[in-house]
Amino acid sequence: MQQRNVLDVWPRIPVYAKKLSEEIEGWLRASGLNKSPDVRGVIAPHAGYSYSGRAAAYAFGNIDPTNIKRVFLLGPSHHHYTPKCALSTATVYKTPIGDLPIDLEVIEELKASGKFELMDIRVDEAEHSMEMHLPYLAKVFEGHQVKVVPILVGALKAESEAMYGQFLAKYVDDPQNFFSVSSDFCHWGSRFNYMHYDKKHGAIHKSIEALDRMGMEIIETGNPDAFKQYLLEFDNTICGRHPISVFLHMLRNCSTKIKINFLRYEQSSQCKTTRDSSVSYASAAAKVDA
């Protein structure tokens, strides 16, 4: 890292940069998706690319970069506890594929509201939930002028999720704004302290899929209250539950009618015994619903 406000957490080795760029291009091609200007946001995983890179392409492959000037990044906090949302203090995020400048004007606007904390640069460096979206965004927006607004979403109570969603909803109505919401889905196994298993679905991995798909279907309804109820009932270990909930409240409170549709679901491995473990990945596009 050259300065304390420049985040450069990806290796800058030319061979690595070329391989990363080619890998992402390959996954985007393989998704076979058509870019749409009506897609205004995505939900995408944030695991290592060897696990979730292919699944993530089914989110980022929908993006038409032509008229987008700004990407709001909403990621969960894995290492730093805060009951609020926090803003990045960096000025640029560097990736091997290209650099993404932070929209300092919007950061100041959000800061002035008094609703947000500031993220220490070391917290920013340690958090991977937004970091893993950056190379994909750099690739999709290659050749286009775009800025990012990183928002670390803390362990929010339901009323805080609603408050942030209402506050950020106005940004959804500007078609030059885009939203990249970061979340993996079920983390299953003893190492995650979560082993929900409904035998009626057969194998453990089938039970996990049924549980995840139930959550995905509820997210698709756009109802944050129903999603909260689902989480209370099953406690599914969806690490981006708070960013997703804030996003659902944003869509509920904005003037533009937007529908979320999941396009891809994968698991890191198929659990067959209680000694196994896996993480699920689901990718969605949030599209203007005419």
Beta strands, then each sheet from edge to edge (+ up, - down):
strand 1: 6-7
strand 2: 39-44
strand 3: 70-76
strand 4: 85-87
strand 5: 92-94
strand 6: 99-101
strand 7: 116-118
strand 8: 147-153
strand 9: 177-182
strand 10: 187-188
strand 11: 258-267
strand 12: 278-288
sheet 1: 1+ 5+ 6-
sheet 2: 7+ 4+ 8- 3- 9- 2- 12+ 10-
sheet 3: 7+ 4+ 8- 3- 9- 2- 12+ 11-
end
